[in-house]
């Protein structure tokens, strides 16, 4: 995964989190997961989980918490 792709995905996930941080905590976590599940294609979610599995560097805490509710794509 390129550093540019990683940077973009971290930025996008954090932008989603910034919006949902104004909501009650549980609603924010669910909202982030729902948004990523609904709008990110499997390749994006695969790369997202590469970031999470490597420690989640740069991701906001709410994104890391939401990761448990994001569908992990099935390996091909």
N, C-alpha and C positions, 0 to 999 in steps of 0.2 A: 504494500500500500504506500503510495507516495505521501510525502509530508504535506503536499498541497491538499490532497484529498482529506487527510486527517484533519488539517486545520479547518477546512470548509465544514466537515461534518461536526466537529466540536463547536464551531461558531453557530451552525444551524441549530444544534441541540440546545445550546445555551440561550439562543434567542427565544426558542419555544419556552424554555424554563423561565426566562425573564417575564414573559407574559403571564405564566401560571403562578408565579411567586406572589401575585397580588390576591390569589384565591386562598381559601382555607387549605391547609397542608395536604390533607388526603385528596381533595379535589384537584389540587395541583399535580400531585403524583399521577393520579389517574388520567388527567388531561394530557400530560406529556406522553404517557404510554399510548393513549388512544390516538393522539395526533401522529406519532411516529408509526404506529401500526397501520393507520389508515392511509398515510400519504407517502411513506418512504418505501421504495421498492426493495425487494429482497437483497439486492446487491448492496444497497446503502445500509440496510440493517446488518448485513454480514460484516461490513467494514466498521459499523458502530460497535458491534460486539468484539471485534478485534481490539478496538480502543479500550472498551470496558475491561476485557480480559487481561489487557496489558497494564491495568491499574487505573484507567480512566483519567489520566493526566489532562488537566484543563477543563474537565466537565464539571458543571455546577453540581453541588450535592443533591439537589432535587432530581437532576437527570440520572445520577447514579442510583438513586432510590427507585426511580421509575423503571430502570432497566429490568428489574425482576418481573415486570408486567408487560414487557415488550416481547413480541413473538420473535424467537430466534429462528432464522431461516434453516430449512433442512439442507444439509450438505449434499451436493450433487454427486 
